[in-house]
Amino acid sequence: MTETTHLQTTPPGSGAKPRSPEFRLAADALRGLRQDLIHDAFAYRLLPRMRVDGPLTRRLPGRLREYAAWTPHAVICAIALLTMAIATVDQGVALMLGLLAVVPVLLTMVRPVGAFWLSMAATPLAIPFGDTWGDWPWLPGSFACHLSVLTIVALRTRPRTAAWMWALTALYGTLVMTLFGSAGRFGINLGPMLVVSALVLLAVTVWHVRRDAEQEVTAQQTVTAHERSRRTLLEERTTIARELHDVVAHHMSVVAIQAEAAPYRVENPPPELEKAFATIRENAVAALTELRRVLGVVRAEDYEAPDAPQPTLADLDALLANVRGAGLGVEKAVTGAVRELPQGVELSAYRIVQEALSNSLRHAPGATARVEIGYVLGGLGLRIVNGPPPNPSLIKPSPGAGHGITGMRERVAMLSGEMTAGGTEDGGYEVTVFLPVSLPDEGEA
């Protein structure tokens, strides 16, 4: 394992020895310094306006709320004026000292990292214009300016950047004091700068850590609330599924049992009656199977589809025979070269035909219907049309009607198809559907 690690840290093809952990640590540190303070040091990063949805700002009137959004900018401008006042009081060339103190502070609003470097450069530049007997290596204005810049930049960046700025400040002060600190007439303020800046940057780092922790807690609470709502929804769906099964499945089972026992309660029943009861029982059993399959999806979120194959257009003849047994005369016409289509298209086409014929049975009993299936180059065309009912006065409203057309439209929309549905001139009803199917060459492209 150790040899593998050494091989990974050694450049391929070179005879150099593996780098030590100390070397890698120093290289990572220099890489972090370059990323935080050197790479795109003067990149434009405008200070964003403050959010005004807090407990205090949201109570302000509209105009004051707009002004309150500029509070960070106003605070930085006030700090810049304060540093300029400190730099120009009882000092030498006041104009130059004021500019060297105020410009880096104002620059933190647009180029924060660049403002730090400008503050570092302005510190030695201000010494020739200041009081000869002043503090050193930071004049009073430079001291206030650099401390303000460190604080603002640390607030706008991350804790690692604050640590690098403090380290470079300490390095600068140490080098200056080592090379030029022998003169005793200067008041040395390296210690106060390092102590005060360390305390300020530590407070800013704690603020960063707390803010990140609050954001993480908020995100976790959001995820927990989402999971709780999903669990509640799953429990509600399970309850609904249980109630549906208890109510619907019970009645469908009763229908199937009565349909199976009915021929034995009639002496010498005609064959047509036995066939009708057999059809009723088959439909009831099929409905029970479909009900349990659908309720399985509602009961569990991780429900897996049953192993039983889903119906396709190849099973359409059995559906039409079942519909004919229920009293609807229906015929089928197929045009084009019959081919195997994707499973989703086959299932949706079957369900659309099933629902359209069910609507014909419900709303036009005794009428005739026609199912046309067209296999075209770009997809599958369906047309289900029924004639007017022979006796419209005998039609009773069905309490379960109203969602069949909507369900068909949802299936068609899911496959990016097209559908039209409406009455015909002779009083019947027509459903026309086109389901696109990509060609094999298009799918491979």
Secondary structure, DSSP 8 states (H G I E B T S, - for coil): -HHHHHHHHS-TT-------HHHHHHHHHHHHHIIIIITTTT-----------STTGGGS-HHHHHHHTTHHHHHHHHHHHHHHHHHHTT-SSHHHHHHHHHHHHHHTTT-HHHHHHHHHHHHHHHGGGS-TTSEESS-HHHHHHHHHHHHHHHHHS-HHHHHHHHHHHHHHHHHHHHHHTT-TTSEE-HHHHHHHHHHHHHHHHHHHHHHHHHHHHHHHHHHHHHHHHHHHHHHHHHHHHHHHIIIIIHHHHHHHHHHHHGGGGSSS--HHHHHHHHHHHHHHHHHHHHHHHHHHHHH-TT----SS----GGGHHHHHHHHHHTT-EEEEEEES------HHHHHHHHHHHHHHHHHHHHHSTT-EEEEEEEEETTEEEEEEEE---S-GGG----TT-SSHHHHHHHHHHHTT-EEEEEE-TTS-EEEEEEEE---HHHHH-
